[in-house]
Amino acid sequence: ESLTPAMAASAELAFKEASDSGSLLGGETITVVRADSTCVDAAAAQAAAESVISQGVAAIMGADCSGVTTAIASNVAVPNGVVMISPSATSPGLTDLADKGLFFRTAPSDKRGGQVLADATKDKKIKSVAITYTNNDYGKGLADMYKIGLASHGIKVTTELAHEDGKADYSSEVATLASAGGDAVAVLGYLDQGGKGIIQAALDSGAFDVFVLGDGMVGQSLVDTFGKDLEKSVATRPGSTGKGAQIFASVAGAANIDPDAPYTASSYDAGALLVLAMQAGGSADRASIAKNVMDVANGPGTKIYPGELKKGLDLLAKGKKIDYEGASDVTFTKEGDATGSFLEQVVKGGKFETTKQR
């Protein structure tokens, strides 16, 4: 609930831009239907997806978390021939999903994310780490990749502990982590769920004051809660400092969307790719969208950036080729994964601040 409002608003910004252009399929407009995938309840997520598909949606921008994304794709979207573009499902397991060419993601896999987080840990001169992760596909996948990255740098993992979200108190989990020791604790969870609780319990007990934070932990609400207590910590999240990101900052800011919030850029891009794929095939037919996503994302053709959807739509209407760079430098692998870049961030001056792109 701390991450998804800005994500949804970013995707809807792309849909509005396409609708207002007058260029989409000769003047068509996008009608948005929202549904809550809950992040944690696969059955509820599937019911939500079934509801929107029964309403005749052309495609799905989503889902958010990896577990529910897998459930929706496998059990609802793929059987119904509906394209999904997730802006934030990062589990490595999604790469090998039997998706019939219908699943894409504009956030890079945790296979790369884990290595980047390990690189940031090394540069922080941390020699030993206790790891705790949210007990789902995202947490386990990121933890596995992070451990491989740590091993490549000779950094010791003192212990590894799954935590359940939704608990009122995490002192017992922190006690277990503290007993194993470590220069820092890596928290691979969610900033409004168990991950936040782990940090609270660690600070309350004095067990740790250095935190290595996965992308699900990055958000202003975490800094608002803990402030300067996070200033010794380091985090990574998907993102870019390139031309598209700079343009998106202006476009999103004009719409009162925080361009630095996690997954906002990838959400705008997911929405943009769907409308551009419609235009490329001259149809909002589900199969036509699926056929054209890769073409508009990977070019070759005229580069298209945020705020330039009308330009892209007009070129496609004339039979020209485009290469959608978007806000996050979109390029897909043959499996539909974003190659992606990452931002290393620290807490400074009451917010997450980017120190480098990786």
Backbone torsions as a table, in degrees:
resi	resn	phi	psi	omega
1	GLU	NA	-16.5	176.0
2	SER	-85.8	-24.4	-175.7
3	LEU	-98.2	-40.3	-166.2
4	THR	-72.9	-26.6	179.2
5	PRO	-58.4	-45.0	179.4
6	ALA	-69.6	-32.0	177.3
7	MET	-64.3	-48.8	-179.8
8	ALA	-61.9	-43.4	-179.6
9	ALA	-62.2	-35.6	-179.9
10	SER	-67.8	-44.1	177.3
11	ALA	-63.4	-41.4	-179.3
12	GLU	-68.4	-25.8	174.2
13	LEU	-64.1	-41.8	177.5
14	ALA	-65.6	-42.5	179.1
15	PHE	-62.6	-40.7	179.4
16	LYS	-66.5	-41.0	179.0
17	GLU	-59.4	-43.3	179.1
18	ALA	-67.7	-41.6	-179.6
19	SER	-65.3	-43.3	-177.9
20	ASP	-71.3	-17.0	-176.3
21	SER	-69.0	-26.9	-174.8
22	GLY	74.7	2.0	-174.5
23	SER	-102.6	-10.7	-175.7
24	LEU	-75.5	112.4	176.6
25	LEU	49.4	44.6	175.9
26	GLY	74.8	21.0	176.1
27	GLY	114.4	13.9	177.2
28	GLU	-73.2	161.1	176.5
29	THR	-126.9	157.0	179.3
30	ILE	-94.2	129.9	170.5
31	THR	-104.7	125.2	-176.1
32	VAL	-95.1	132.9	173.2
33	VAL	-118.2	121.1	179.5
34	ARG	-95.9	147.2	172.5
35	ALA	-147.4	148.7	-174.5
36	ASP	-97.1	112.2	178.7
37	SER	-84.5	-3.8	171.7
38	THR	69.7	-21.2	-177.4
39	CYS	76.2	-30.4	-169.2
40	VAL	-119.6	-15.1	-172.2
41	ASP	-118.0	102.2	-176.2
42	ALA	-62.6	-38.7	-179.6
43	ALA	-65.0	-43.6	178.2
44	ALA	-65.3	-38.0	178.8
45	ALA	-63.3	-43.9	179.1
46	GLN	-64.1	-39.9	178.4
47	ALA	-63.4	-40.2	178.3
48	ALA	-63.5	-42.8	179.6
49	ALA	-66.7	-41.0	177.6
50	GLU	-60.6	-36.6	179.7
51	SER	-64.3	-46.2	-177.8
52	VAL	-72.7	-33.2	178.5
53	ILE	-68.0	-35.2	177.4
54	SER	-65.7	-21.1	177.4
55	GLN	-85.5	-0.6	173.5
56	GLY	86.9	25.9	-179.5
57	VAL	-60.7	147.8	-179.8
58	ALA	-79.0	-31.0	-177.1
59	ALA	-164.3	171.1	179.6
60	ILE	-122.2	124.6	168.1
61	MET	-91.0	102.6	-175.3
62	GLY	144.7	-170.0	-0.7
63	ALA	-83.2	-164.6	-175.7
64	ASP	-94.7	-71.8	-175.0
65	CYS	-80.9	154.9	-170.1
66	SER	-63.8	-43.4	-176.9
67	GLY	-61.5	-48.9	-179.3
68	VAL	-71.3	-29.8	176.6
69	THR	-64.0	-43.6	177.3
70	THR	-60.6	-44.7	-178.9
71	ALA	-63.2	-45.3	-179.2
72	ILE	-65.7	-46.4	-178.5
73	ALA	-61.9	-50.3	-173.9
74	SER	-69.4	-38.6	-170.1
75	ASN	-103.2	-16.0	-175.6
76	VAL	-128.3	-59.2	-171.7
77	ALA	-67.9	-53.4	-177.6
78	VAL	-61.4	-46.1	177.3
79	PRO	-59.3	-25.3	179.8
80	ASN	-100.3	6.1	176.9
81	GLY	68.6	29.1	-176.4
82	VAL	-101.7	126.8	175.9
83	VAL	-68.2	137.5	170.5
84	MET	-120.8	134.4	168.3
85	ILE	-123.0	107.1	179.2
86	SER	-88.2	135.8	177.0
87	PRO	-91.7	-0.7	-168.6
88	SER	-152.5	0.3	178.2
89	ALA	-83.2	114.1	-167.4
90	THR	-116.3	2.2	-177.7
91	SER	-57.6	133.2	176.8
92	PRO	-58.4	-28.1	-178.7
93	GLY	-62.4	-23.0	-178.7
94	LEU	-70.9	-19.4	178.8
95	THR	-59.6	-38.3	-175.3
96	ASP	-99.7	17.1	178.2
97	LEU	-60.8	136.3	176.8
98	ALA	-78.3	80.8	-167.9
99	ASP	-105.7	-1.8	179.5
100	LYS	54.9	31.6	178.4
101	GLY	75.7	19.5	-175.6
102	LEU	-104.8	-11.1	-176.8
103	PHE	-112.0	130.6	176.4
104	PHE	-133.6	161.2	172.9
105	ARG	-145.5	137.5	-178.9
106	THR	-94.9	0.1	170.2
107	ALA	-103.5	138.0	-178.0
108	PRO	-71.7	156.2	-179.1
109	SER	-65.7	152.5	175.7
110	ASP	-68.5	-9.8	173.8
111	LYS	-58.9	-43.3	174.9
112	ARG	-81.7	-38.1	-178.2
113	GLY	-59.6	-38.5	179.1
114	GLY	-64.7	-40.1	178.6
115	GLN	-66.9	-41.6	179.8
116	VAL	-63.0	-41.8	179.1
117	LEU	-64.7	-37.8	176.5
118	ALA	-65.8	-39.2	177.6
119	ASP	-61.3	-42.4	178.8
120	ALA	-65.9	-35.8	177.6
121	THR	-63.2	-44.6	178.5
122	LYS	-61.0	-45.9	-177.3
123	ASP	-66.8	-20.8	176.8
124	LYS	-81.3	-0.9	180.0
125	LYS	63.1	32.8	175.0
126	ILE	-86.2	127.9	-175.0
127	LYS	-100.9	-22.2	-178.9
128	SER	-147.2	143.2	-173.0
129	VAL	-138.8	134.7	164.8
130	ALA	-94.0	138.8	-175.8
131	ILE	-117.5	131.9	168.3
132	THR	-128.3	138.8	-176.8
133	TYR	-136.6	149.7	176.0
134	THR	-66.4	137.1	-169.8
135	ASN	-80.7	69.2	174.8
136	ASN	-150.6	-175.8	-175.8
137	ASP	-58.1	-42.2	-179.5
138	TYR	-63.4	-53.2	-176.0
139	GLY	-61.9	-46.5	-178.4
140	LYS	-66.0	-42.6	-179.2
141	GLY	-63.2	-44.0	-180.0
142	LEU	-67.1	-41.0	179.4
143	ALA	-61.1	-42.7	179.8
144	ASP	-61.7	-44.5	-179.3
145	MET	-70.1	-36.8	178.4
146	TYR	-63.1	-42.5	179.5
147	LYS	-62.2	-40.5	177.3
148	ILE	-61.4	-42.8	178.5
149	GLY	-64.5	-42.5	178.4
150	LEU	-61.9	-41.2	179.9
151	ALA	-61.3	-36.5	179.9
152	SER	-65.9	-19.7	178.8
153	HIS	-104.2	1.8	-179.3
154	GLY	71.9	23.8	179.1
155	ILE	-89.6	131.3	-175.8
156	LYS	-80.1	134.0	171.1
157	VAL	-98.0	113.9	-175.6
158	THR	-77.2	-35.3	176.1
159	THR	-164.3	163.3	178.6
160	GLU	-135.7	126.7	-172.8
161	LEU	-138.4	124.8	173.1
162	ALA	-79.1	144.6	173.4
163	HIS	-125.9	148.4	178.8
164	GLU	-92.4	139.4	176.5
165	ASP	-78.2	158.6	173.3
166	GLY	90.0	4.5	179.1
167	LYS	-84.9	153.2	179.6
168	ALA	-82.1	-23.1	-173.5
169	ASP	-144.8	136.4	-178.3
170	TYR	-122.1	23.6	-177.6
171	SER	-65.8	-33.9	-179.6
172	SER	-69.1	-39.8	177.4
173	GLU	-62.9	-43.2	-179.7
174	VAL	-66.8	-35.4	177.1
175	ALA	-61.5	-40.9	177.6
176	THR	-64.8	-43.8	178.6
177	LEU	-63.5	-43.0	-177.4
178	ALA	-65.6	-35.8	-178.4
179	SER	-66.0	-27.3	177.4
180	ALA	-81.6	-25.0	178.4
181	GLY	80.3	-174.9	-178.5
182	GLY	138.6	152.0	177.0
183	ASP	-68.9	-24.1	-177.1
184	ALA	-154.8	165.4	170.6
185	VAL	-116.6	128.9	175.7
186	ALA	-88.6	123.7	-178.0
187	VAL	-110.6	106.5	-176.6
188	LEU	-111.1	78.9	-175.8
189	GLY	-150.8	-145.1	-176.3
190	TYR	-120.5	139.1	-173.2
191	LEU	-67.8	-15.7	178.2
192	ASP	-116.2	15.7	-179.5
193	GLN	-129.1	-135.4	-175.5
194	GLY	-61.9	-32.6	179.0
195	GLY	-58.0	-44.1	176.8
196	LYS	-62.4	-41.8	179.7
197	GLY	-63.6	-37.9	177.3
198	ILE	-61.1	-47.1	179.9
199	ILE	-61.7	-44.2	180.0
200	GLN	-58.8	-47.6	-179.2
201	ALA	-66.7	-36.7	178.9
202	ALA	-65.2	-42.3	178.9
203	LEU	-70.0	-40.6	-179.6
204	ASP	-61.5	-37.7	-176.7
205	SER	-90.9	-13.2	-176.3
206	GLY	75.9	16.7	-175.7
207	ALA	-70.0	-42.0	179.9
208	PHE	-142.1	147.9	170.6
209	ASP	-131.6	5.7	174.0
210	VAL	-119.2	124.1	-176.3
211	PHE	-123.1	135.6	171.4
212	VAL	-103.6	118.3	-167.7
213	LEU	-111.5	125.5	172.6
214	GLY	-72.5	172.0	-172.5
215	ASP	-62.6	-28.7	179.1
216	GLY	-71.2	-7.4	179.7
217	MET	-99.7	-2.1	-174.4
218	VAL	-93.4	118.6	178.7
219	GLY	179.0	153.1	-175.2
220	GLN	-62.0	-31.6	-177.7
221	SER	-62.4	-30.2	178.3
222	LEU	-67.9	-42.9	178.4
223	VAL	-67.3	-37.9	178.3
224	ASP	-60.9	-31.8	-179.4
225	THR	-80.5	-44.7	-170.1
226	PHE	-109.7	-17.3	173.9
227	GLY	51.2	-126.7	-173.7
228	LYS	-65.8	-16.9	178.3
229	ASP	-64.6	-13.1	179.6
230	LEU	-99.8	3.5	-170.3
231	GLU	-73.5	-11.5	175.3
232	LYS	-93.0	1.2	-169.6
233	SER	-97.8	170.5	178.1
234	VAL	-139.2	147.6	-179.4
235	ALA	-140.4	157.3	170.0
236	THR	-133.2	150.2	175.4
237	ARG	-153.2	155.3	176.1
238	PRO	-59.3	141.0	178.9
239	GLY	168.2	174.3	-176.1
240	SER	-146.3	152.8	171.8
241	THR	-110.5	14.6	-176.4
242	GLY	-74.9	-173.0	-176.7
243	LYS	-57.7	-46.3	-178.1
244	GLY	-61.8	-38.8	179.3
245	ALA	-65.5	-38.8	179.3
246	GLN	-67.1	-39.8	177.2
247	ILE	-66.9	-41.6	179.7
248	PHE	-61.1	-35.7	179.0
249	ALA	-57.7	-39.4	179.5
250	SER	-73.7	-45.0	-178.3
251	VAL	-64.0	-45.9	-179.3
252	ALA	-68.7	-42.5	-179.6
253	GLY	-59.0	-37.9	178.9
254	ALA	-65.1	-22.7	178.8
255	ALA	-100.2	13.8	179.9
256	ASN	60.9	35.3	174.4
257	ILE	-110.4	134.5	178.8
258	ASP	-73.3	109.3	-176.4
259	PRO	-69.5	-16.6	-179.3
260	ASP	-91.6	-5.2	178.0
261	ALA	-67.2	141.4	-177.5
262	PRO	-56.1	136.8	172.5
263	TYR	70.1	8.3	175.6
264	THR	-70.4	-44.4	179.4
265	ALA	-62.5	-45.0	-178.9
266	SER	-69.6	-25.4	176.1
267	SER	-72.9	-43.6	174.4
268	TYR	-58.1	-44.8	-178.3
269	ASP	-64.8	-39.0	178.2
270	ALA	-61.8	-44.0	177.6
271	GLY	-64.9	-43.3	-179.7
272	ALA	-62.1	-42.3	-179.3
273	LEU	-62.7	-35.8	179.8
274	LEU	-64.8	-45.5	-178.6
275	VAL	-71.1	-34.9	178.1
276	LEU	-68.8	-35.9	176.5
277	ALA	-66.6	-36.1	174.7
278	MET	-59.9	-48.0	-177.0
279	GLN	-64.9	-39.1	-178.0
280	ALA	-62.1	-34.1	179.7
281	GLY	-96.1	-3.2	179.4
282	GLY	67.8	24.4	-174.5
283	SER	-162.7	148.9	171.8
284	ALA	-93.6	14.4	175.4
285	ASP	-62.2	138.5	-174.9
286	ARG	-58.6	-44.1	-178.3
287	ALA	-66.3	-35.2	179.8
288	SER	-67.5	-40.8	177.2
289	ILE	-59.7	-48.9	-178.5
290	ALA	-57.3	-38.5	-176.5
291	LYS	-68.6	-25.1	-169.1
292	ASN	-111.2	-6.2	-179.6
293	VAL	-57.4	-49.5	-176.6
294	MET	-62.3	-38.4	-177.6
295	ASP	-64.5	-44.0	-177.5
296	VAL	-75.0	-24.6	-178.7
297	ALA	-80.9	-38.1	-170.3
298	ASN	-105.1	-1.4	177.0
299	GLY	64.6	-157.3	0.5
300	PRO	-72.5	159.7	179.9
301	GLY	159.7	-171.9	179.4
302	THR	-66.7	129.3	-179.8
303	LYS	-71.4	134.5	-179.6
304	ILE	-120.4	132.2	-177.2
305	TYR	-116.8	171.6	177.9
306	PRO	-55.0	143.5	-178.0
307	GLY	81.9	-2.1	-178.0
308	GLU	-114.5	25.7	-177.0
309	LEU	-65.7	-35.7	177.1
310	LYS	-61.0	-42.4	177.7
311	LYS	-59.1	-45.8	179.3
312	GLY	-64.3	-43.2	179.8
313	LEU	-63.3	-41.0	-179.2
314	ASP	-67.1	-40.5	178.0
315	LEU	-63.6	-44.1	179.6
316	LEU	-63.6	-37.2	179.3
317	ALA	-63.0	-26.9	179.1
318	LYS	-90.5	4.8	-179.9
319	GLY	82.8	11.9	179.3
320	LYS	-85.0	159.8	179.2
321	LYS	-95.8	147.2	176.1
322	ILE	-128.4	160.8	173.3
323	ASP	-127.8	99.2	-176.4
324	TYR	-75.0	109.0	176.0
325	GLU	-85.5	-41.1	175.8
326	GLY	64.5	-156.5	-176.6
327	ALA	-84.7	-19.3	-172.8
328	SER	-123.9	24.3	178.5
329	ASP	55.0	55.6	-171.4
330	VAL	-63.5	123.8	166.5
331	THR	-144.8	133.1	-179.3
332	PHE	-102.4	144.5	165.9
333	THR	-76.3	173.6	-179.1
334	LYS	-64.1	-20.6	177.8
335	GLU	-85.5	-4.0	-178.6
336	GLY	90.0	13.4	175.8
337	ASP	-87.5	142.9	172.1
338	ALA	-74.3	135.2	176.1
339	THR	-68.4	-47.0	165.3
340	GLY	68.0	156.5	172.4
341	SER	-127.9	167.4	-175.7
342	PHE	-129.0	152.8	174.3
343	LEU	-109.5	130.3	170.4
344	GLU	-89.3	133.5	-174.7
345	GLN	-134.3	151.6	172.4
346	VAL	-130.6	164.2	176.9
347	VAL	-92.9	123.5	-179.0
348	LYS	-151.8	132.5	177.6
349	GLY	62.8	31.5	175.2
350	GLY	80.7	19.4	177.4
351	LYS	-158.0	165.4	172.0
352	PHE	-75.3	129.6	-176.8
353	GLU	-124.0	133.2	-178.5
354	THR	-77.3	130.5	177.6
355	THR	-102.2	-29.5	177.7
356	LYS	-165.2	160.3	170.7
357	GLN	-100.2	138.5	-179.9
358	ARG	-119.7	NA	NA
